[in-house]
Amino acid sequence: MNMKRFEKIGLTGLGCALGIAVILCTARLAVAEPPSDATYKGMKTCLMCHNGTHKELTAAFAKTAHPQALRTPDEQNAIAAVFAADSPVKKEDIAFVLGVGHRHQAYIGKDMKTLPGQWDAKEKKWIPQPVLDAQQECMPCHVTGLDSATKAYVDKGVACEACHGPGSAHAATGDKTKIGQVSKLTPASQAMICGRCHSVGVSKEGGLKYPAGLKYGADLASVFTLSEVTGPKQNQQYNEWLTSKHAKGTVVVGCVMCHDVHGKASANEFQLKKPEVELCSGCHAGAIAKAEHPKIAAGMKCDMCHMPQGMHTFAVPAKG
């Protein structure tokens, strides 16, 4: 080959590679996020525009568990529990309801402490609930835009800015680069957005049960020490996921690859993008087809073996 031609091709290729590298680095630096001085404006402000631009998404999101994470007892169908004379919680003592009650539902009293009973919606019975300071233990993940000093918040429930960050700069300018675009984050960073609340641990400052001071897109581990997974526990989905091959594999399978936050599929209880077996088969069809894999009988689901007691460990059952 002509050396000059080779050099030309080589330099051109190098130039392309460097150009791509610059583009990738620039894209990395240009990941949309709220400015450091942005403040929370509330879901109503978001809907002023996005009820028009993303009407389908906002309508679907309103039906999910997230915006209903904190409700008052006078709201329609807010309370899932059944009360009797010996119930550990009296209906008239409830000031706030925690969660929609698909699986469990807890309650906050007028003194802002959790009431001593939690409703198990699956078993239709009361189970003990430790009395906790709800302002510290519950509200940070059940409201949006909480001011830890004043205890005031912008929205009840997990609203838009809980995941996309404070939206004042975006609302004032319409600039898409001034709001958190979760889709531009890596799968691991996307999972951290969910992991801020779907985890169990202690903040590195103050010993709080939530990652206080965590900025949008920042590393969760920088402010929060996660608890070790020793068995089933409420709200530790992120801890469990970190132990799985979904988190450790060459291709990271993050939360939003399976769960639909505010799309058409978000209406089902676990907000899965597809029916469970179909969803898992999208990646694991080869493994399922192997002779050693048990045949999936009618009514069986993957979680029966790979998510023991609902844990997001995606374990491979031991043979024997």
N, C-alpha and C positions, 0 to 999 in steps of 0.2 A: 504493500500500500504506500502511496505517496506520503512522505513524512509530514509535509506541510498540510496535506489534507487531513492526516491523522491528528495533527496538532490543532487544526481548526475545529475538527469534530470534538476533540477532547476538551478544548477550551469552551466550546459552545455548550457541551454537556455540563462542564463545571459551572459555567455561568447559570445554566438552568437550575442546577442543584442548589447553588447559592441563592438564586432568586426564590426558589421554593422555600428554602430555609428561612429567608427573610420574611416571606409571606406568612409562614407558619408562626414564626416568632411574633410578628406583628399581630396576627390573629389571636395569639395567646395573650398578648398584652392588651388587646382591645376587647377582651371578654366583657360584655356589658354588666355593669354593677352600679349600685347607687353611690353617689358621691358621699364622702365621709360626713358631710354636714346635712345630709338628707333627713327628713323627718317623716313620720307616718301621717297619712292623710285619711285613711279609712276606706273601707270597701265601697261605700257609696260614691266616693270620688272616682274610684277605678271604673265603676259601672257607668258613670256618666258618658264615657267614651266606649268602653268595651262591651256594653250591652248592644252597641251597634256594630262594632268591628269584629267581635267574637261572641255573638249572641248565643250560639250553640254551646260554646264552652262555659259561659257564665251560667246559663240555665242548667246545664248538667252539674256543674260544681255546687250549685245551691242545694242539690238533692243529696250530696255526699255527707259523710259523717264529719268532715272537717269544719264547716261553718256551724255545725251543731254541737261542737265539742263542749260548749258552755251555754246553758240555757236557763231561763227562769222557770219556776214550776207552773206559772200561768200560761206558758206557751203550749200550743196544741200538741198533744202526744209526747210532751217532754219527759214525763215520768213513766218508766217501764215497770217499776216495782208494783207488787201487790201487797197491800197493808193488812195486818191483822192486829188484834189486841196485844199480842206478844212480840210484834215486830220491833227490832232494835232501833228503828227510825220511825218517827211520827211525821206524817205528811206535812202537817202544819209547821214543822220546824225547819223545813227545807227552804233555803234562800237561793241556792244555785244547784243545777243538775250537771253532773260531769259525764259527758258521753251520751250517745244515742241509745245505748242499751242493747246492742246486738249480742254482746257476750256478757259484759259486766257494766254496771252503772253505780257510781258513787254519788254522794250528796254533801253539800256544804251548808252548814248552819248559819244563822244570823251573826254569830260571833266569828265568822270566817275560819272556822275549823271544820274538818271533815266529821260527819256524823258517824256513829259507831257501827254502821252496817252497810254492806255493799250487796246489791242485787245481782245474783247470778241468773242471767236471762236464759241460759241453756237448761239449767237444772230447775229453774223456777223456784229458787229459794234464797234466803238471806245467808250471807257469810260474813264473818267478822271483818271490820275495817278499822285499822288503827286511827286514833284521833290525831290529826296532823294540822300544822299551820298551813291552811290552804293557800295563803298569799305567797308562801315560799315554795311549797311542795307541788301545787296543782296549777295555779293560775298562769305561771309562765308559759306553759304549753297548751293552755286551754283558751287563751286570749291572744290578741295581736296588738303589738305596739305597747307593751307593758313598760311603765316607768317604775323601775325597781325601788326608787327612792320614795315616790308619792303613792305607789300602788295603783295609779290611774292607768287605764288602757284605752285604746282607740276602738277596737272591735271585740265583741264577744265571739268566741270561736276562733278557728284557724282560717283567717281570711287571706286575701291575695298577697298582702305584704308580709305575711308570715314566711312565705317561700321566696318571694321576689324581692324582698327588702323594702325599706322605706321609700315611698314613691313621690315625695314632694317635688324633686327636681324633674322627674319624668312628667308629672302632671302639669308643671308650669311651662314646660318647653315642648312636650311631645317627643323628645329625643329618646329613641329606643336604647341608646347606649347608657342612659342614666337610670336604668332599672335592671334588676337582676333577671337575666334570661337563662333560666336553668338549663335549657337545651344546649347552651354553648359551653357548659361545664363538662368535665370528664365524667364518666359513669361513677367513679369513686367519689368525686366531689358532689355529684348529684345525690348520692347516697348519704353524704354528710348532711345535706339539707334536711332530709327525712330523719337522719340520726340525731338531730338536735333534740327531738322529742321522743322518737321511738328508740330510746336507749336508757340504760340504767348506769349511773355513775355519780361522780362528785366533781364539782368545779374546783380548779386548782387554787382559786382565790375565794375564800369565804366558806368553802365546804358546802356549797349549795347543791341541790339535786338536779340542776339544769345548767347548761353551758353559758353562764352569764358573761356578757361582753363579747360574745362571738360575732364577728362581722360576716357579712354575706360573702360566701365563697372561701372563707378561711378554713384552715385545717381544724377540725373538731378537736383533735388530740392536743392542740396548742393550749386549750383552756379547760379541757375536760378529761378526767381520768375514768375510763370505762371499767365497769365491774367485770369480773371473770364470770363466764357462763358456767354454772354448776348444775343447772336443771331448768325446768320451765319456770318462767316468771313473766308477769305482765310488763309490757312496754319495753322489752329488751330486744326487739327485732334486729336492731342495728348491731348490737353486741353479737348476736347469734350469726348474722350474715357474715361478719368479719371472720368467723371461724370456718366458713364454708368455701368450697371450690369456686362458687360464684364470685367471691371477692378476691380469691388468690390465683385464679386461672389466668392464662395468657390474655384471654378476653374477659374483661370484668363485666359481669351481669348485674347491673344495678337495679334499684327498686323500680324505677319508672319503665324498665324494659318489660316488666310483668304487670305492674299496677298502673291504672289509668287515673290520674289525679283529677282531671276535669274534662274528659271526653265522653263519648257515647257509652262506653263500657263502664263508666264509673258508678252506674246505678246499682250494680250488684254489690253484695255485702262486703266482699274483699277487694272490690274495684279491680278485678282482673280483666286484662285486655281481651282474653278469649276464655272459653271454658277450659278448666284446668288441664285435662289430658291433652287437648289440642294445643294449649299453650306450651306445655313441657315438651311435647313431641316436636315442636318447631325447631328445637335444638338437639333433642335427645332421641330422635327417631331411630338412629343407628343402634343405640344401646338397647332401646325397647325391642328392636327386631331380633336381637341376639337370642340364641336358643336357651341360654342360661337365665334370661330374664323371664319372670313369671308372666303368663298371659294376663292381660288386663280384662277381667270379666266385667260384665255389665254392672254399672253402679260403683265400680271401684275408681278411686282417684289416686294420683301420684302421692299426695300428701300423707296417705295412710301409712306408707312405708318410709318416705323420705323427709317428712316433716313431723316427727313424733311429738304428740301433744301440741301441735301447732308451731313448733319451733322452726325458725328459719335457718337451720343448720344444713338442710338438704343432704342429710346423711345417707350413706349407702349401708343398708342393714348388713350386719355380720352374718356370714354363712354358718349354718349349723342346725 
